[in-house]
Amino acid sequence: MIKKILIANRGEIAVRIIRACKEMGIKTVAIYSTADKEALHVQLADEAICVGGPKAKDSYLNMANIISAASLTGCDAIHPGFGFLSENSKFARLVERCQMTFIGPNPDVIDKMGNKSEARKIMQKAKVPVVPGSKGVVHNAAEGVKIAAQIGFPVLIKASNGGGGKGMRTSYSEDDFEDAFYTAKAEAKANFGDDDVYIEKLLLNPKHVEVQILADKHGNVIHLFERDCSVQRRKQKMIEESPCFFLNNDVKENMYQDAIKACKSVKYDSVGTIEFLVDQNQDYYFIEMNTRIQVEHPVSEMVTNVDIIKNQIRIASGLELQLKQEDIKLLGYSMECRINAEDIDRDFAPSPGKITFMNLPGGKGVRIDSSTYVGYEIPPFYDSMILKLITFAPTRLECIRKMRGALEELIIEGVKTNIEYQYMILHSPLFISGNYNIGFIEELQKEVVKSEKRISRKKDEAQNI
């Protein structure tokens, strides 16, 4: 069993991993940048070591410094969390070459599933449904426009090694294809180090549904049901829930089996997520696999009472899964709101600064995953997430009401936040129905603008009376 883990990450996921390690009797080492020296994960770990300056490339992406820190502190494993180096096969191989355990899948699988065009080929071979698109990387606009015409506009041009909505552009016709194509390539190069792109048919306003997977090194694969991640703004998730209220049970069962089939086809050996798009007919299509722990993993933990981080560490240690599929029961509904330091009145611009006051909600079925505290200075260099607020209840409506109550109790002062915006979403009739899709936030924004115009008009009318 692993005895000492270096956590190659920061923020709430680093705190989450440290807590799991404490319960397992595993020593932890935190790394931090000069901007994070007062961060909570630094204070909670058994040891902490600075690995560089405030910019991510100098610290949390600095492979040599991270490996040196792990070696100097006698670690036998490294947990990458999510983001940063979590899906970097070069880093995973470097960890293994230094005779430490990388807590994630084997590097070959990261390569296969990290390249989205390659992953599409693998899924097609495994007979998992994929969105119609190019067979692999598309090298130039002339080639791409022919493919787009064959599958039909609109299309998405996507970075092969991308994620998080970067390196992705939409083309609605041959007229705008070339600009969209080369813009996507340039953004892919800037964010991921290469400009490989592929093309997919754009499904208009589908749902984004993902299946949580646990797979060990002995061929055992199980699922922890699905998450609906369709509440997105500019392809960034805002609210996630489990299970998906919209899907019927037969579709869900088929999706679970295809997710397991996908994992077995590449001999997957860690926790991970198979992501699908689901159209209005409830036909689903594989889009990608995340070969890491995800931000929204708590909702799957809440509805199954399974600790995903602990299982990830056990799997990396070479142990067999202690759980069988028949052991996994759906216990209720869970929901997660990502609370960010951002100014919604300035187009959600980041709002770094010092937290001067904070009141956190509590009670049965309320969970907070965070790394912040009163007096903590949110740095401007990283993701703006302050905390994840998670609720659990027997029914979806009870879960929504519990989340509303929790948001009412949640007070954060000193920085701007998106708390009120999340609260507004939870009162939207479309969200409450469960039949929303990835175009939901854009539609909500339009309604807000209409409402503001109506209010302004009524004010003008009142002044003229």
C-alpha positions in Angstrom: 0.0 0.0 0.0 1.2 3.5 -0.8 2.6 5.2 2.3 3.4 8.8 1.4 1.8 10.9 -1.4 2.8 14.2 -2.9 -0.2 16.1 -4.1 0.7 17.9 -7.4 -2.1 20.4 -7.2 -3.7 23.1 -5.1 -7.0 24.4 -3.9 -10.0 22.4 -2.9 -8.9 19.2 -4.7 -5.6 19.2 -2.8 -7.5 19.5 0.5 -9.9 16.8 -0.6 -7.0 14.4 -1.3 -5.3 15.2 2.0 -8.4 14.4 4.0 -8.8 11.1 2.3 -5.2 10.3 3.0 -5.5 11.1 6.7 -8.4 8.6 6.9 -6.3 6.0 5.2 -3.2 6.6 7.4 -1.2 7.9 4.5 1.3 10.8 4.9 1.0 13.8 2.6 3.2 16.4 1.1 1.7 19.6 -0.4 3.4 21.6 -3.0 2.8 25.3 -3.4 3.7 28.4 -5.4 4.9 31.6 -3.8 1.4 32.9 -4.3 -0.1 30.0 -2.3 2.2 30.0 0.8 -0.8 30.7 3.1 -3.2 28.3 1.3 -5.2 25.8 3.4 -3.7 22.7 1.7 -0.2 23.8 2.7 -1.4 24.0 6.3 -3.2 20.7 6.4 -0.5 18.4 4.8 2.1 16.7 6.9 4.8 18.5 4.9 4.8 21.3 2.4 7.4 22.4 -0.1 7.6 25.4 -2.5 8.1 24.5 -6.1 8.2 27.9 -7.9 6.7 31.3 -8.6 3.1 32.3 -8.9 2.6 31.4 -12.6 1.5 27.8 -13.1 4.2 27.1 -15.6 6.8 27.9 -12.9 5.2 25.8 -10.2 2.2 23.5 -10.7 3.3 22.7 -14.2 7.0 22.5 -13.4 7.6 18.7 -13.7 11.3 18.8 -12.7 10.6 20.7 -9.5 7.6 18.6 -8.6 9.5 15.3 -9.0 12.4 16.7 -7.0 10.1 17.7 -4.2 8.6 14.2 -4.2 12.1 12.6 -4.1 13.4 14.9 -1.4 10.5 14.2 0.9 10.6 10.4 0.4 7.2 10.1 -1.4 6.3 6.8 -3.1 3.4 8.2 -5.1 2.1 11.4 -6.7 -1.5 12.4 -7.0 -2.1 15.0 -9.8 -5.7 15.9 -8.9 -7.5 17.5 -11.8 -6.2 20.1 -14.3 -2.5 21.0 -14.4 -0.5 17.7 -15.1 -3.4 15.3 -14.3 -3.7 14.1 -18.0 -0.1 14.6 -19.0 1.4 11.2 -20.1 4.9 12.6 -20.1 4.6 13.5 -16.4 3.0 10.1 -15.6 6.0 8.3 -17.3 8.5 10.6 -15.5 6.9 9.7 -12.1 7.1 6.0 -13.0 10.7 6.3 -14.2 11.6 7.8 -10.8 10.1 4.6 -9.2 7.1 6.3 -7.8 3.4 5.5 -8.4 1.3 7.8 -10.6 -2.2 7.9 -9.1 -4.0 7.7 -12.3 -4.3 5.4 -15.4 -1.2 4.1 -17.2 0.4 6.6 -19.5 -0.5 4.7 -22.7 -4.2 5.0 -21.9 -3.7 8.7 -21.2 -2.2 9.0 -24.7 -5.0 7.0 -26.3 -7.9 8.8 -24.6 -6.3 12.2 -24.3 -6.1 12.6 -28.1 -9.8 13.0 -28.9 -9.5 12.1 -32.5 -7.7 8.9 -31.6 -10.3 8.2 -28.9 -13.1 8.5 -31.5 -11.4 5.8 -33.6 -11.1 3.5 -30.5 -14.7 4.0 -29.6 -15.9 3.3 -33.1 -13.9 0.1 -33.1 -15.4 -0.9 -29.7 -18.9 -0.1 -31.2 -19.6 2.7 -28.8 -21.7 5.4 -30.6 -19.8 8.5 -31.5 -20.9 11.9 -32.9 -20.5 11.8 -36.8 -17.3 13.5 -37.8 -13.8 13.2 -39.3 -11.9 9.8 -39.0 -8.9 11.5 -37.4 -6.9 14.8 -37.5 -7.9 17.3 -40.2 -4.8 19.0 -41.6 -6.1 21.9 -43.6 -9.2 24.0 -44.2 -9.8 22.5 -47.8 -9.9 19.0 -46.4 -12.0 20.1 -43.5 -14.7 21.9 -45.5 -15.2 18.8 -47.6 -15.8 16.7 -44.4 -18.1 19.3 -43.0 -20.2 19.3 -46.2 -20.5 15.5 -46.0 -21.7 15.3 -42.4 -23.7 18.6 -42.7 -23.3 22.0 -41.1 -23.1 23.2 -38.4 -19.9 21.5 -37.2 -17.5 21.8 -34.3 -13.8 22.2 -35.0 -12.1 20.8 -31.8 -8.5 20.5 -30.5 -7.4 16.8 -30.5 -5.6 17.3 -27.2 -7.8 19.9 -25.8 -10.4 20.4 -23.1 -12.3 23.0 -21.1 -13.8 24.5 -24.2 -10.5 25.8 -25.5 -9.4 25.2 -29.1 -13.0 24.8 -30.1 -14.9 26.8 -32.8 -18.3 26.4 -34.5 -18.8 26.7 -38.2 -22.3 27.2 -39.6 -21.4 27.2 -43.4 -18.6 27.1 -45.9 -18.4 30.9 -45.7 -17.1 31.0 -42.1 -15.3 27.6 -42.0 -11.8 28.7 -42.9 -11.7 31.4 -40.2 -13.1 29.1 -37.6 -10.7 26.3 -38.6 -7.5 28.3 -38.3 -8.7 30.1 -35.1 -9.3 26.7 -33.5 -5.8 25.5 -34.6 -4.1 28.7 -33.2 -5.9 28.4 -29.9 -5.1 24.7 -29.7 -1.4 25.4 -30.3 -1.4 28.2 -27.6 -3.1 26.1 -24.9 -2.0 22.5 -25.6 1.3 22.7 -27.4 0.1 21.3 -30.8 -2.5 22.5 -33.4 -4.1 19.2 -34.3 -7.9 19.5 -34.7 -10.7 17.2 -35.8 -14.3 17.9 -36.8 -17.6 16.8 -35.3 -21.2 17.3 -36.3 -22.7 20.0 -34.0 -25.6 18.5 -32.1 -27.9 21.5 -31.4 -28.6 21.9 -27.7 -28.0 18.4 -26.5 -27.6 17.3 -22.8 -24.1 16.7 -21.5 -24.2 13.5 -19.5 -21.2 11.6 -18.1 -20.8 8.2 -16.4 -18.4 7.9 -13.4 -16.2 4.8 -13.7 -14.0 2.8 -11.3 -11.6 0.3 -12.9 -8.8 -1.6 -11.3 -5.6 -3.3 -12.7 -7.3 -6.7 -12.6 -9.9 -6.1 -15.3 -12.8 -5.1 -12.9 -14.9 -2.2 -14.1 -17.9 -0.7 -12.4 -20.0 2.5 -12.8 -21.3 4.9 -10.2 -24.3 6.0 -12.3 -24.4 9.3 -14.3 -24.1 13.0 -13.8 -26.0 15.7 -15.8 -23.5 18.5 -16.5 -25.6 20.5 -18.9 -25.7 23.8 -17.0 -22.7 25.4 -18.7 -21.6 28.9 -19.5 -19.2 29.2 -22.4 -18.6 25.5 -22.1 -17.6 25.8 -18.4 -19.8 23.8 -16.0 -21.7 25.6 -13.3 -24.1 23.1 -11.8 -23.9 19.3 -11.9 -26.4 16.8 -10.6 -26.9 13.1 -10.3 -28.8 11.2 -11.5 -30.0 12.8 -14.8 -33.7 13.5 -14.3 -34.3 13.6 -18.1 -33.1 10.1 -19.2 -35.3 7.0 -19.1 -33.9 4.0 -17.3 -33.4 1.8 -20.5 -31.2 4.6 -22.1 -29.2 4.9 -18.8 -28.5 1.2 -18.6 -27.3 1.1 -22.2 -25.1 4.1 -21.5 -23.6 2.5 -18.4 -22.8 -0.7 -20.4 -21.2 1.4 -23.3 -19.1 3.3 -20.7 -17.8 0.0 -19.2 -17.2 -1.3 -22.7 -15.2 1.8 -23.5 -13.0 1.3 -20.5 -12.4 -2.3 -21.1 -11.5 -1.6 -24.7 -8.4 0.4 -23.6 -7.7 -1.7 -20.4 -8.5 1.4 -18.2 -7.1 1.1 -14.7 -8.1 4.1 -12.5 -11.2 6.3 -11.8 -12.4 8.2 -14.8 -15.4 9.6 -16.7 -16.9 8.7 -20.0 -18.7 11.8 -21.4 -21.7 11.7 -23.8 -24.0 14.1 -25.6 -27.6 13.2 -25.6 -30.1 14.6 -28.1 -33.8 15.2 -27.7 -34.6 11.7 -28.9 -32.4 10.4 -26.1 -29.8 9.0 -28.5 -26.4 9.4 -27.0 -22.9 9.8 -28.4 -19.4 9.4 -26.9 -17.4 12.7 -27.0 -14.4 12.1 -24.7 -13.0 10.4 -21.7 -11.5 12.2 -18.7 -8.6 10.1 -17.4 -8.6 11.7 -13.9 -10.8 12.7 -11.0 -13.3 15.4 -11.9 -14.4 18.6 -10.2 -17.9 17.2 -9.8 -17.0 13.8 -8.3 -18.7 14.7 -5.0 -22.2 14.3 -6.4 -21.5 10.7 -7.4 -20.0 10.1 -3.9 -23.2 11.5 -2.3 -25.6 9.4 -4.3 -23.7 6.1 -3.8 -21.8 6.6 -0.5 -18.6 5.6 -2.3 -15.4 7.5 -1.6 -13.9 7.9 -5.1 -10.5 9.3 -4.0 -9.9 6.5 -1.6 -10.7 4.0 -4.3 -8.4 5.8 -6.7 -5.5 5.4 -4.3 -6.3 1.8 -3.6 -6.4 1.1 -7.4 -3.1 2.8 -7.9 -1.7 0.6 -5.1 -2.6 -2.5 -7.2 -5.5 -3.6 -5.1 -8.6 -5.1 -6.5 -11.9 -3.2 -6.2 -13.7 -4.2 -3.0 -17.0 -3.2 -4.7 -19.1 -5.2 -7.2 -21.7 -3.6 -9.4 -24.5 -5.1 -7.4 -23.1 -3.3 -4.3 -23.7 0.1 -5.9 -27.1 1.5 -5.0 -28.6 4.9 -6.0 -29.5 6.5 -2.7 -31.1 9.7 -3.8 -30.3 13.0 -5.6 -27.3 15.2 -5.3 -26.4 18.6 -6.8 -23.2 20.7 -6.9 -22.9 24.5 -7.4 -19.5 25.9 -8.2 -19.1 29.1 -6.3 -16.5 31.3 -8.1 -14.9 34.7 -7.3 -16.3 36.5 -10.3 -18.2 39.6 -11.1 -21.4 38.8 -12.9 -22.0 42.4 -13.7 -18.7 42.6 -15.6 -19.4 39.5 -17.8 -18.2 37.1 -15.0 -14.7 38.7 -14.9 -12.4 37.1 -12.2 -12.6 38.9 -8.8 -9.4 38.0 -6.9 -8.9 39.5 -3.4 -9.1 38.9 0.3 -12.1 37.2 1.9 -13.1 39.4 4.8 -16.1 37.4 6.0 -17.5 34.0 5.3 -20.5 32.1 6.6 -20.9 28.5 5.4 -24.2 26.6 5.4 -24.5 23.3 7.2 -27.0 20.6 8.3 -27.9 17.1 7.1 -27.2 16.6 3.4 -25.0 19.7 2.9 -21.3 19.4 2.0 -18.7 22.1 1.4 -15.4 21.3 -0.5 -13.2 24.3 -0.3 -9.7 25.6 0.5 -10.6 29.1 1.6 -11.1 30.8 4.9 -11.6 34.3 6.4 -8.5 36.3 5.6 -7.5 34.1 2.7 -6.3 36.1 -0.4 -7.6 34.6 -3.6 -4.7 34.9 -6.1 -5.2 36.1 -9.6 -3.1 33.4 -11.2 -5.4 30.4 -11.1 -9.0 29.2 -11.4 -11.5 31.4 -9.7 -13.4 28.7 -7.8 -13.9 29.5 -4.1 -15.8 26.4 -3.1 -18.1 23.6 -4.2 -21.5 23.5 -2.5 -23.1 20.1 -2.6 -26.5 19.0 -1.4 -28.1 15.6 -1.1 -31.8 14.6 -0.6 -34.2 11.7 -1.3 -35.8 13.5 -4.2 -34.7 16.0 -6.8 -37.1 18.7 -5.7 -36.0 18.3 -2.1 -32.4 18.5 -3.3 -33.1 21.8 -5.2 -34.9 23.3 -2.1 -32.0 22.3 0.1 -29.5 23.9 -2.3 -31.6 27.1 -2.3 -31.5 27.2 1.5 -27.8 26.5 1.5 -27.2 29.4 -0.9 -29.3 31.7 1.2 -27.0 30.9 4.2 -23.8 31.2 2.2 -22.2 34.6 2.7 -18.8 35.6 1.2 -17.5 39.2 1.5 -14.4 40.9 0.2 -14.8 39.5 -3.4 -17.5 39.4 -5.9 -19.2 35.9 -6.4 -21.7 34.1 -8.5 -23.9 33.1 -5.5 -26.9 35.1 -6.6 -26.7 33.9 -10.2 -26.7 30.3 -9.0 -29.7 31.0 -6.8 -31.5 32.5 -9.8 -30.8 29.3 -11.9 -32.3 27.2 -9.1 -35.6 29.1 -9.5 -35.8 28.7 -13.2 -38.9 26.7 -14.3 -36.8 25.0 -17.0 -34.1 23.9 -14.6 -36.7 22.7 -12.1 -38.3 20.6 -14.9 -34.9 18.8 -15.5 -35.4 19.0 -19.3 -32.7 21.7 -19.9 -29.7 21.4 -22.2 -26.4 23.0 -22.8 -28.1 26.0 -24.3 -29.9 26.7 -21.0 -27.7 29.5 -19.7 -27.8 31.4 -23.0 -31.6 31.2 -22.9 -31.6 32.3 -19.3 -29.5 35.3 -20.1 -32.0 36.3 -22.8 -34.8 36.1 -20.3 -32.8 38.2 -17.8 -32.2 40.9 -20.5 -35.9 40.9 -21.4 -36.8 41.2 -17.7 -34.4 44.1 -17.2 -35.9 45.9 -20.2 -39.4 45.4 -18.9 -38.4 46.8 -15.5 -36.7 49.8 -17.1 -39.7 50.5 -19.3 -42.1 50.4 -16.3 -39.8 52.8 -14.4 -39.9 55.2 -17.4 -43.7 54.9 -17.6 -44.0 55.6 -13.9 -41.8 58.7 -14.1 -44.0 60.0 -17.0 -47.3 59.7 -15.0 
